[in-house]
């Protein structure tokens, strides 16, 4: 893991890891958290550098693992992971709780959390599940997509899918087009005025090499 200052500056490695071991990353004010699909662990390390800690383990969704075997998100107290199941665990370590089980494998890139709910993709459906536990709700059905990522703000869930960025009201409703002509969005974020995403052109060729990658922006 290598932190980079907000303004251009020198990077510094705070922990080394075997090749392809880290599939997902999340941050809070104090720690960096990552998912290691080869060791089947959730880990954390202080952002200033320290010995890494294992805070949880899980059962893999695929054997052998893919580079994107699961994704994680954090809020003030908990860490959430989407793989074959959506689970919640304390950020400091402890027993995990299953919040939802996917009918299809949760999309490789998709999980977001706000003060009340966790949002994820299940076979092309945009799902919402209470963080305290309870029934999941389908917000919208977008159809099969091989690449989705999600972000959430106070009113909408933003979904990056093959061909477009769309948004769906957090209470459910029709998807609205935000940006067309997207190749392969792999991550997405929002702020007060804009939505940002990484758009990668993948050359499968047996090695999953990224040929071209762009960071894009559109007005919300």
N, C-alpha and C positions, 0 to 999 in steps of 0.2 A: 504494500500500500504506500502510495507516494502523495503526500499533501502538496498542493500548489497554492501559493498566496493568491488572494482575490485579485490583486494587481500582479502583472507579470513579475516573476521572480524565480528563485532557485527552488527546485523540488528537493524533497528529502524522503528517503525510504524509512518508514517507521516500523515495518515488519516485512520480512521476506516470506515467500511461499512457493511451493512447487508449481511448475508450469501448469496452467489451466485449473488451478485448484480453487480460485475465487470466482464464483459465478454471479454474486449479487452483493451490493454494497448499500448501506444506509448510514446516515450521520445524525447525531444530535450535538448539543453544545459541548459534550465532554468526550464522547467515544465515536469510533468508527466500528461498524458491525459488518460482518460478512458471512456468507454461506459457503461452506466448502463441501461440494457434492461428492468428492472422492472420499473424504473422511466422515461424511454425514454429520457435520457439526455446524452449529451457529457459534460464531466467535466474536470477541470484541477486543479493542485495544484503545488505550487513551490516545486522544488526538495529538498530544504532545510527545507520544512515544512511551511505551512500557512493555512489560511482558504480555503477550496475548493470552486471553482467557477463553476457555470453552464454556458457553453459558447454556447450551442445549444440544440435543441430538435428535435425529429423525430417521425415518425409513425413506429411502429414495423412491422417486416416482418411476425411474427407468433404470435398467441394468443393461449394459454399463451406463454410467451417468453421462448426460450431455453437458456441454459447457453451461447451458442455461437450464439447470435442473429445477430451480426454484427461485423465487424472488422475495425480497423482504422490504418491510417498511417499519418505521418506529413512530411512536408518539411520546408523550411525557413519561409514561410509566412502562410501556409494553413494546414488544417486538412482534411483528406479524409476518408469517411466511405463507406464500401460496405455492403449492406443488400439487400433489394429488388431493390434498386437503388444505383448507385455510386454518392455520393454527395461531394461537396467541400464547406468548410466554413473557414472564417478567424480564425486563432488560438486564437486571442483575443476575439472572439465572434462576431456575426453578422449574416446576412442573408446567408442561404446556397443556392448553385446552383446545380442543377441536371446535371451531366455530361453524364450519361448513365442509361438506364433502362434494367434490366436483362430479358431475355426470360424465364429463370428458376431463382429460387432464387440464388443470388450470393453465392458461396460456403462459408461455415462458417468461414474458416480460411484465406481467400485469398484476399490480397491487398498489393501492393507495389508501390512505386512512385520513379521516378527519376526527372531530371531537366525539362523534357518535357512532360512526360506521366504518367498515372496511369495504372497499370496492375492488372487484376482480372480474376476470373474464372466464367464462365457462363455455367452451365450444361456440364462441361467437355471441353469447349472451352477456350483457353487462349486468353484473350482480351487485347487490348491496346487502351486507350482513351487519347486524348490531355488534359493536365491540364487546358488549356485556353478554352476548349470546342471544339466540333467538332465531326465528325463521328468516331465511334469505328471501329477498324480493328481486325479481327480474325487472330492471329498469328499461331495457330495450333489447331487442334481438337484431344483431347486425349481420347475421349469417356467418358461415365459415370464414375464418381468416387465419392465415399462417403466421401473422406477426401483429401482435397488439401490445400496447402499453397504455397505462392509464395515469391520470392526474386529476385532482379534484380541487375546486375552490368553493366559495360559499353557496353557489347556486347550481353548478354543473359538474359533470364528469366528462373529461376530455379523453378521447380514445384515439390512439394512433393505430391504423390498420392498413393493410396493403391497399394503396391507392388514394388514401385520404386521411385527414384529421377531422373527426366529428365531435360534437358535444351532445350530451344527453342530460336533461334536468335531473338533479339528485333525488327528486321525488318520482321520477319516471316520466316517460313521454317519448315523442318522436325524436330521432337523431337529426341534428342540424349540421350541415357541412360547414367546416371552418376553413379548410385548405385542401384543394384537390391536387392530384398529380404527385402523390407521395410514393416513393419507391418502396422502402422497407424501414419504417420507423422502429427504432429499437429502444428509445427512451423519450420521455415527455415531461415537461414541467410548465407551471403557470405562475404568473404573478398578477398584480392588479389590473394590468392592461393587455398583456400579451400571453401567447402560448408558444413554447419553444420545443423543438424536437430534434433528435439526431436521425438523419435519413441516410441509411447505408445501402450500397449496392453490393450484394453478396455473390461471390463467385463460388458456388458449391464445390465443383471440381474435386470433391472428396476431402477437402481440407477446410472449408468454411472461411476462406480468406476474405477479408474485407478489401475490395478493390477501390471503392470511393466512398467517402463519408462526408456529410455536410451537417452543420448545425443551423437550423432554420428557425424563423420567427414569423408569426402572423398576429394580427390584432384579434382580440377575443370577440 
